[in-house]
Amino acid sequence: MNDNPAASGDVIRVTTTSGRTADITPIVLRETSTTRLIFRPVLLDNPHSAEATIDGCFVHQRKSPRTGWTDHSELSLSNLRAEEWIKIELKAAELLTLFRRLSDYYDLVEDHGLGRGTSEFVPAPQSRALRALLQNEATFHGALDNDEEVSSALLGGLVSWIASRESAVAAARLDGVSLEDLQQFDAVLGLARLQRFCRELDENSSNNEESYWQHSLERNGWVIAQVFAIPIMLIQSQVYVGGKRITNRGGNTADFLYENEVTGNVVLVEIKTPLTPLLGARYRNNIYPASDELSGGLAQVLNDRMSLTENYEGLATDEMRSRRPLSSRGLLIVGSAHDSLSDHDRRKSFELWRNNQREVDVVTFDELRKKVSLMVELLENAGKPEATPT
């Protein structure tokens, strides 16, 4: 049996084991340097249901220098007593991986059946532009013209590939392309990415769906990193931070978890929408309190932060730099200063409230956009020739 697990884009190997069954590359769901959890599917030619074509089981494995990955079989389920039980919990990202890979496997069985002997398959690219490249060059050119995100990603990947290979750079120089030209090309791609995010903010300023903004900022994880002067990177989206009761309910989930790449300190991020009001009705003496939505968002971040601190050692993964809680921070991205802070009194009230929050940074969507637009201006000006003094 081939126990090299499948990852997106890897070769999928199918080996028939009988007239009605076949083994297929297992799906890795969770992995450390010494242990992993896989789902081991078995393809079926099912005479009772043409759509029910996959059996399978979850398997814990251990890795040793001598034998590689082997099934962890110290516990036999048949030996469990009546009061004993086993639970295998899947995180959201693991469950999504399982769903996507099984969908690919169901499609494979539908299109090709079980085959004979051993066959290998390469998953087709999800992008229409990339599939078009495999089929027809002219169609590919047209697809790229209509898919700016894919074209930018392709060019960016090409630049990174060239820059990491001295032989490719040397060949480019022989053709009259300098390293400075390649670096400028990379800067142009970075500028296009920044401009695209600014356009997305402008075009969706009236979008009041939190799920949209969570997905947008997950795709553009680098944007949140611009809020801080410290180097942080995205660790996980929709992260569980503890808090479940004995009934297995009531758990706390933050939108994003970022980690300081140097110290290992973490930042919990909560995303609202640009339409979330920042202030309530005037209280007295031209003072405006924080809105219920803003106060609630802050309380949510603080609760998630406390829950993470209390449960940190049990939740931290092997890939994280710190196994103990440090001085974690929170970030709340919410509302629009332009829409909610229309005069001096409202701006003053908001800043008084915001600057007294010690553990949570509060940033509005238009402030985030302004930060990105300043980066755009810097890159645009960097490409212009310096003016000659007269």
Secondary structure, 3 states (H helix, E strand, C coil): CCCCCECCCCCEEEEECCCCEEEECCEEEEECCCEEEEEEEEEECCCCCCCCCEEEEEEEEEEECCCEEEECCCCCHHHCCCCCCCCCCCCHHHHHHHHHHHHHHHHHHHHHCCCCCEEEECCCCCCHHHHHHHHCHHHHHHHHHCCHHHHHHHHHHHHHHHHCCHHHHHHHHHCCCCHHHHHHHHHHHHHHHHHHHHHHHHHCCCCCCHHHHHHHHHHCHHHHHCCCCCCEEEEEEEEECCCCCCCCCCCCEEEEEEEECCCCCEEEEEECCCCCCCECCCCECCECCECHHHHHHHHHHHHHHHHHHHHHHHHCCCCCCCCCCCCCEEEEECCCHHHHCCCHHHHHHHHHHHCCCCCEEEECHHHHHHHHHHHHHHHHHHCCCCCCCC
